[in-house]
Amino acid sequence: MTETLASTSSPTATSGGTPPPEAAWINAYQRLSPRWQSSALSPQSVIPIAISRVNQVDAGRLDIEMSAMLKEQMVKVFSVMKPGLLFQYEAELDAFLEFLIWRFSIWVDKPTPGNALMNLRYRDERATDMRGKIRTGLEGPGLTVYQKILYCVATVGGQYIWTRLQSFSAFRQWGDSEQRTLARRAWLIVQRIEGLYKAASFTNLLVFLFTGRYRNLIERALRARLVYGSPHMNRAVSFEYMNRQLVWNEFSEMLLLLLPLLNSSTMKNFLSPFSKDKASGSSGDETLCPICQTNPTTVYLALPCQHRYCYYCLRTRCAATPSFRCSRCSEPVVAMQRHGGSVP
């Protein structure tokens, strides 16, 4: 019995009494640390995200519409000035409005109006690839100062320079100058650059439809990707504005169809019997032309009512409206006669 107790108590004292060596913890950390770092930095740890292509395209269209609305308001401000003044500086006006949108959105790390409505923001993909610590797929820094400046130069400055170059070449008729070889060569270079840019844009569009990244060449060159600003915001689709727009478009088309069929003089003659000013109008000065309200230099009479008109006033009204009625008595004018002469 004594030997059995001694034999059973010896393993317990050996396993619980002696602590493990201090180097065992260090050895375990060194053995597991490479595995932990590889799993933390592995590409499989980054959750892939899919940004709606429709949202990205809609955001671009909304930015264009916002710029058009600002331009319309600017044109209304200068509507009282010399006609055609803003037409000469239309390219500068467009560049100024694009610069304002860039200054108060991208430069201050805020989304553009279209991106804000679609819950999108720009993210620097270069910093995302270097850090590799994205878990939800939406984290990541915004654009750097260098990227912001290049974005402004490419979108605002590039578009302005290209527009001015096209207008200048068209005004100077570079394409029609057969004798000036230098201008002709410059025109061919401009056309070739435009063709290459359109081909590259079309290729980028196909890649964008396949991958869902980088709507245009500028975003692809800068590696500025559009991602969702808030992961918990759902895409709210409201057709109320679309319905109102469709109703207004149909109503405007109906008005454009009916207005040419209506004649102002016909409507005026139709409503003249109900007018209260008929007696006062008919009792006016009979020597004045009822159209221009001046003394006729070449007096003509409207037949059969014999009212006095200027020749040009009566002739233009009869030519414009075959069923012209006298402005004084509302009688149909069937002919015109020179005062003191015969019917022409």
C-alpha positions as CSV (number, residue, x, y, z in Angstrom):
1,M,0.0,0.0,0.0
2,T,2.8,2.4,0.8
3,E,4.5,1.7,-2.5
4,T,1.3,2.3,-4.4
5,L,0.7,5.7,-2.8
6,A,4.2,6.8,-3.5
7,S,4.0,5.7,-7.1
8,T,0.7,7.6,-7.7
9,S,1.9,10.8,-6.0
10,S,5.2,11.1,-7.8
11,P,3.7,12.1,-11.3
12,T,1.5,14.7,-9.7
13,A,4.4,16.4,-8.1
14,T,6.4,16.2,-11.3
15,S,3.7,17.7,-13.6
16,G,2.4,20.4,-11.3
17,G,5.4,21.4,-9.4
18,T,8.0,22.2,-12.1
19,P,7.2,25.2,-14.3
20,P,8.0,25.2,-18.1
21,P,11.3,26.9,-19.1
22,E,11.2,30.6,-19.9
23,A,12.5,30.1,-23.4
24,A,9.4,28.0,-24.3
25,W,7.2,31.2,-24.5
26,I,9.7,32.9,-26.7
27,N,10.1,29.9,-28.9
28,A,6.3,29.6,-29.3
29,Y,6.0,33.3,-30.2
30,Q,8.8,33.1,-32.8
31,R,7.2,30.0,-34.3
32,L,3.7,31.4,-34.6
33,S,4.6,35.0,-35.4
34,P,5.3,34.4,-39.2
35,R,2.0,32.6,-39.6
36,W,0.1,35.4,-37.9
37,Q,1.7,38.1,-40.0
38,S,1.1,36.1,-43.2
39,S,-2.6,35.6,-42.3
40,A,-3.0,39.3,-41.4
41,L,-1.4,40.6,-44.6
42,S,-2.8,37.9,-47.0
43,P,-5.0,39.1,-49.9
44,Q,-7.7,36.8,-48.7
45,S,-8.2,38.9,-45.6
46,V,-9.5,41.8,-47.7
47,I,-13.2,41.5,-48.3
48,P,-14.0,42.2,-52.0
49,I,-16.6,44.9,-52.6
50,A,-18.8,45.6,-55.6
51,I,-19.9,49.2,-56.2
52,S,-23.0,49.6,-58.3
53,R,-22.1,50.7,-61.8
54,V,-25.4,52.4,-62.1
55,N,-24.7,54.6,-59.1
56,Q,-21.3,55.6,-60.5
57,V,-22.7,56.6,-63.9
58,D,-25.7,58.4,-62.3
59,A,-23.3,60.3,-60.1
60,G,-21.4,61.6,-63.1
61,R,-24.7,62.6,-64.9
62,L,-25.8,64.4,-61.8
63,D,-22.6,66.4,-61.6
64,I,-23.1,67.4,-65.3
65,E,-26.7,68.5,-64.5
66,M,-25.5,70.5,-61.5
67,S,-22.9,72.3,-63.7
68,A,-25.6,73.0,-66.3
69,M,-27.9,74.5,-63.6
70,L,-25.2,76.7,-62.3
71,K,-24.4,77.8,-65.9
72,E,-28.1,78.6,-66.5
73,Q,-28.3,80.8,-63.4
74,M,-25.1,82.6,-64.4
75,V,-26.5,83.3,-67.9
76,K,-29.6,84.8,-66.3
77,V,-27.5,87.1,-64.2
78,F,-25.8,88.5,-67.3
79,S,-28.9,88.5,-69.5
80,V,-29.2,92.3,-69.3
81,M,-25.7,92.8,-70.6
82,K,-24.6,93.0,-74.3
83,P,-26.1,90.1,-76.3
84,G,-23.5,87.4,-77.2
85,L,-21.0,88.5,-74.5
86,L,-21.1,85.2,-72.6
87,F,-20.9,83.3,-75.8
88,Q,-17.4,84.5,-76.4
89,Y,-16.3,83.3,-73.0
90,E,-18.4,80.1,-72.7
91,A,-15.3,77.9,-72.3
92,E,-14.0,80.1,-69.5
93,L,-17.4,80.1,-67.8
94,D,-17.6,76.3,-67.9
95,A,-14.1,76.0,-66.5
96,F,-14.9,78.4,-63.7
97,L,-18.0,76.4,-62.7
98,E,-16.1,73.1,-62.8
99,F,-13.4,74.7,-60.7
100,L,-15.9,75.8,-58.1
101,I,-17.4,72.3,-57.8
102,W,-13.9,70.9,-57.5
103,R,-12.8,73.5,-54.9
104,F,-15.8,72.9,-52.5
105,S,-16.0,69.2,-52.9
106,I,-12.9,67.2,-53.8
107,W,-10.3,69.7,-52.5
108,V,-11.9,69.7,-49.0
109,D,-12.3,65.9,-48.9
110,K,-16.0,66.0,-49.6
111,P,-17.9,64.2,-52.3
112,T,-19.2,66.0,-55.4
113,P,-23.0,66.7,-55.5
114,G,-23.6,63.7,-57.6
115,N,-21.4,61.4,-55.5
116,A,-23.1,62.7,-52.3
117,L,-26.5,61.8,-53.7
118,M,-25.4,58.4,-54.7
119,N,-23.5,57.8,-51.3
120,L,-20.1,57.6,-53.0
121,R,-16.7,59.0,-52.2
122,Y,-13.2,58.8,-53.7
123,R,-10.6,56.5,-52.2
124,D,-6.9,56.2,-52.9
125,E,-6.3,52.7,-54.1
126,R,-2.5,53.0,-53.8
127,A,-2.7,53.5,-50.1
128,T,-5.1,50.6,-49.8
129,D,-2.8,48.2,-51.6
130,M,0.2,49.3,-49.5
131,R,-1.4,48.9,-46.1
132,G,-3.5,45.8,-46.7
133,K,-5.6,46.3,-43.5
134,I,-9.0,46.7,-45.0
135,R,-11.6,44.4,-43.4
136,T,-15.0,45.7,-44.6
137,G,-13.8,46.9,-48.0
138,L,-14.9,50.5,-47.5
139,E,-12.1,51.9,-45.3
140,G,-9.3,53.7,-46.8
141,P,-7.9,57.3,-47.1
142,G,-9.2,59.9,-49.5
143,L,-7.2,61.4,-52.2
144,T,-3.9,63.0,-51.5
145,V,-3.1,66.6,-52.3
146,Y,-1.1,65.5,-55.3
147,Q,-4.0,63.5,-56.7
148,K,-6.4,66.4,-56.1
149,I,-4.3,68.8,-58.0
150,L,-3.8,66.4,-60.9
151,Y,-7.6,65.8,-60.9
152,C,-8.2,69.5,-61.2
153,V,-5.6,70.0,-63.9
154,A,-7.0,67.0,-66.0
155,T,-10.7,67.7,-65.6
156,V,-10.8,71.6,-65.5
157,G,-7.6,72.6,-67.3
158,G,-7.6,69.8,-69.8
159,Q,-11.1,70.2,-70.9
160,Y,-10.7,74.0,-71.2
161,I,-7.5,73.7,-73.3
162,W,-9.0,71.1,-75.6
163,T,-12.2,73.2,-76.1
164,R,-10.2,76.3,-76.9
165,L,-7.9,74.4,-79.2
166,Q,-10.8,73.0,-81.2
167,S,-12.5,76.4,-81.5
168,F,-9.2,78.1,-82.5
169,S,-8.4,75.4,-85.2
170,A,-11.9,75.7,-86.6
171,F,-11.8,79.5,-86.7
172,R,-8.4,79.4,-88.4
173,Q,-9.6,76.7,-90.8
174,W,-6.6,74.4,-90.2
175,G,-8.4,71.6,-91.9
176,D,-9.1,73.6,-95.1
177,S,-5.7,75.1,-95.5
178,E,-4.1,73.1,-98.3
179,Q,-1.2,75.5,-98.9
180,R,-0.1,75.9,-95.3
181,T,1.4,72.5,-94.5
182,L,2.1,73.3,-90.9
183,A,-1.5,74.1,-90.0
184,R,-2.7,71.1,-91.9
185,R,-0.3,68.9,-90.0
186,A,-1.4,70.3,-86.7
187,W,-5.0,69.7,-87.6
188,L,-4.2,66.0,-88.5
189,I,-2.4,65.7,-85.1
190,V,-5.4,67.1,-83.2
191,Q,-7.7,64.7,-85.0
192,R,-5.5,61.7,-84.3
193,I,-5.2,62.6,-80.6
194,E,-9.0,62.9,-80.5
195,G,-9.4,59.5,-82.1
196,L,-7.0,57.8,-79.8
197,Y,-8.6,59.4,-76.7
198,K,-12.1,58.2,-77.9
199,A,-10.7,54.7,-78.5
200,A,-9.1,54.6,-75.0
201,S,-12.3,55.9,-73.4
202,F,-14.3,53.2,-75.1
203,T,-11.9,50.6,-73.9
204,N,-12.0,51.9,-70.4
205,L,-15.8,51.8,-70.5
206,L,-15.8,48.2,-71.4
207,V,-13.3,47.4,-68.6
208,F,-15.5,49.5,-66.2
209,L,-18.6,47.5,-67.2
210,F,-16.7,44.3,-66.5
211,T,-14.9,45.2,-63.3
212,G,-17.0,48.1,-61.9
213,R,-13.9,50.3,-61.2
214,Y,-12.8,53.7,-62.7
215,R,-15.5,55.3,-64.8
216,N,-13.0,57.3,-66.9
217,L,-9.3,57.4,-67.8
218,I,-8.5,60.2,-65.3
219,E,-9.7,58.0,-62.3
220,R,-7.8,55.0,-63.7
221,A,-4.6,57.0,-64.1
222,L,-4.9,58.5,-60.6
223,R,-6.2,55.2,-59.1
224,A,-9.0,57.1,-57.5
225,R,-11.8,54.6,-56.9
226,L,-15.4,55.4,-56.0
227,V,-16.6,53.5,-52.9
228,Y,-19.6,53.8,-50.7
229,G,-19.4,56.6,-48.1
230,S,-21.6,54.8,-45.6
231,P,-22.0,51.0,-45.6
232,H,-25.5,51.2,-44.0
233,M,-27.2,53.5,-46.5
234,N,-29.5,51.8,-48.9
235,R,-30.1,53.0,-52.4
236,A,-33.4,54.8,-52.3
237,V,-35.0,54.9,-55.7
238,S,-37.8,57.4,-56.0
239,F,-39.8,57.7,-59.2
240,E,-41.6,60.9,-58.1
241,Y,-39.2,63.3,-59.8
242,M,-39.2,61.1,-62.9
243,N,-42.9,61.0,-63.1
244,R,-43.1,64.8,-62.8
245,Q,-40.4,65.2,-65.4
246,L,-42.3,62.9,-67.9
247,V,-45.6,64.8,-67.3
248,W,-43.9,68.1,-67.9
249,N,-42.2,66.9,-71.0
250,E,-45.4,65.6,-72.5
251,F,-47.2,68.9,-71.6
252,S,-44.5,71.0,-73.2
253,E,-44.6,68.9,-76.3
254,M,-48.3,69.4,-76.5
255,L,-48.0,73.1,-76.2
256,L,-45.3,73.2,-78.8
257,L,-47.7,71.3,-81.1
258,L,-50.7,73.5,-80.5
259,L,-49.2,77.0,-80.3
260,P,-48.3,77.3,-84.0
261,L,-51.9,76.3,-84.8
262,L,-53.2,79.2,-82.7
263,N,-53.0,82.8,-84.0
264,S,-52.9,85.7,-81.7
265,S,-55.0,87.9,-83.9
266,T,-57.6,85.1,-84.3
267,M,-57.8,84.7,-80.5
268,K,-58.0,88.5,-80.1
269,N,-60.8,88.8,-82.6
270,F,-62.6,85.9,-81.0
271,L,-62.5,87.5,-77.6
272,S,-63.1,91.1,-78.8
273,P,-66.9,90.8,-78.5
274,F,-66.5,90.1,-74.8
275,S,-64.1,92.9,-74.2
276,K,-65.3,96.0,-72.3
277,D,-63.0,98.3,-74.2
278,K,-64.6,97.8,-77.6
279,A,-66.6,101.1,-77.4
280,S,-63.7,103.1,-76.2
281,G,-61.4,101.6,-78.9
282,S,-63.8,102.2,-81.7
283,S,-64.4,105.8,-80.7
284,G,-60.7,106.7,-81.0
285,D,-59.0,108.9,-83.5
286,E,-60.0,107.6,-86.9
287,T,-57.1,109.4,-88.6
288,L,-54.5,107.2,-86.9
289,C,-53.5,103.8,-88.0
290,P,-55.0,101.3,-85.5
291,I,-51.9,99.1,-85.7
292,C,-49.0,101.5,-85.3
293,Q,-51.0,104.4,-83.8
294,T,-49.4,107.0,-86.0
295,N,-50.5,109.1,-88.9
296,P,-50.3,107.0,-92.1
297,T,-47.9,108.3,-94.7
298,T,-49.3,106.1,-97.4
299,V,-53.0,105.8,-96.6
300,Y,-54.8,102.7,-97.5
301,L,-58.4,101.7,-96.7
302,A,-59.6,98.3,-95.5
303,L,-62.6,97.1,-97.5
304,P,-65.4,97.0,-96.9
305,C,-65.2,98.9,-93.6
306,Q,-63.2,101.8,-95.1
307,H,-61.0,102.3,-92.1
308,R,-57.6,104.0,-92.6
309,Y,-54.3,102.1,-92.3
310,C,-50.7,102.4,-93.2
311,Y,-49.9,100.5,-96.4
312,Y,-47.2,98.4,-94.8
313,C,-49.2,97.7,-91.7
314,L,-52.2,96.5,-93.6
315,R,-50.3,94.6,-96.2
316,T,-48.2,92.7,-93.7
317,R,-51.2,91.8,-91.6
318,C,-53.2,90.6,-94.6
319,A,-50.2,88.6,-95.9
320,A,-49.6,87.0,-92.5
321,T,-53.3,86.2,-91.8
322,P,-55.6,85.6,-94.8
323,S,-58.6,85.9,-92.5
324,F,-57.5,89.3,-91.1
325,R,-60.2,91.3,-89.4
326,C,-60.2,95.1,-89.0
327,S,-58.7,96.2,-85.7
328,R,-61.5,98.8,-85.2
329,C,-64.7,97.0,-86.2
330,S,-63.6,93.3,-86.4
331,E,-65.0,93.1,-89.9
332,P,-63.2,90.7,-92.3
333,V,-60.8,92.5,-94.7
334,V,-61.4,91.2,-98.2
335,A,-59.4,93.9,-100.1
336,M,-57.4,97.1,-99.6
337,Q,-57.7,100.3,-101.5
338,R,-55.5,103.4,-101.8
339,H,-57.1,106.4,-100.3
340,G,-58.6,108.3,-103.2
341,G,-57.7,105.5,-105.7
342,S,-59.0,102.1,-106.9
343,V,-58.8,98.6,-105.5
344,P,-55.4,97.0,-106.2
